[in-house]
Amino acid sequence: MLINTTDGPIIQAAARALTGMPAPSGPAGRASLAAPPPFTSKLPYLSRAAWGADESLRFASDGTELFPTLFYGVQTLTVHHTVTANADPDPAATVRAIYFFHTITEDFGDIGYHLLIDEAGRVYEGRYSGDDKAPVFGPEPGPDGRPQMCNGAHVGGFNAGNVGVALLGDLTDKGPTAAAYRSLTAVLARLAQVTAVDPLAQVHYVNPVSGAEVDINAIAGHQEWAPTQCPGNTFFPQLPQVRDDVATLLNAA
């Protein structure tokens, strides 16, 4: 079932979540990274410790960090689905399983997504970004005053400058729950707000590491970057509505 949220209760709830989050401050919309994490005020939120991340998995036997943190300015936001069970009775366990799969089986060195959202709308901290307790971002802003994201591993060849948000579950034959949709739009709006990403724009993405370039939606689905069905054949056609709803939230904030 497709969800049309324009001016409906879901978008109103997402607006309440967004307006309860810490606002950017300082020059050029600089976010106060010493403030509470930007997804915790109204949305239910689980840090890595809260969902049970085994931090030892991120290190080699000699203590070397397998996936060192590097930080880049944000150019795009990408939406995924995890192709895991729907109606999941233990989503935290699923996040732990994804973490192990990405970190050990796939040899990424950490979970690839920056944030994950379960069917109840709970937001999970993904990729480790430092000890400052702010998910996604590093402790220092970039030269333009905006937060810098930690590098992830969610779109091969296009990770630097690209924040990955994954909905738990399989959206091949069904859309997200109302709660998941509400949290997704609120999270994307907050990310867009603090990084000055226009949710309705097309951007010319340039990978700051490899130089790879592509013209793409500022809020994109995984399949816009690569030949995949992610974020699901049912949900992908909803992304224009997602972008509109994120823009509505920003205009109301």
Secondary structure, 3 states (H helix, E strand, C coil): CCCCCCCCHHHHHHHHHHHCCCCCCCHHHCCCCCCCCCCCCCCCEECHHHHCCCHHHHECCCCCECCCCCEEECCEEEEEECCCCCCCCCHHHHHHHHHHHHHHHCCCCCCCCCEEECCCCCEEECCCCCCCCCCCEEEEECCCCCEEEECCCCCCCCCCCEEEEEECCCCCCCCCCHHHHHHHHHHHHHHHHHHCCCCCCEEEEECCCCCCEEEEECEEEHHHCCCCCCCCCCCHHHHHHHHHHHHHHHHHC
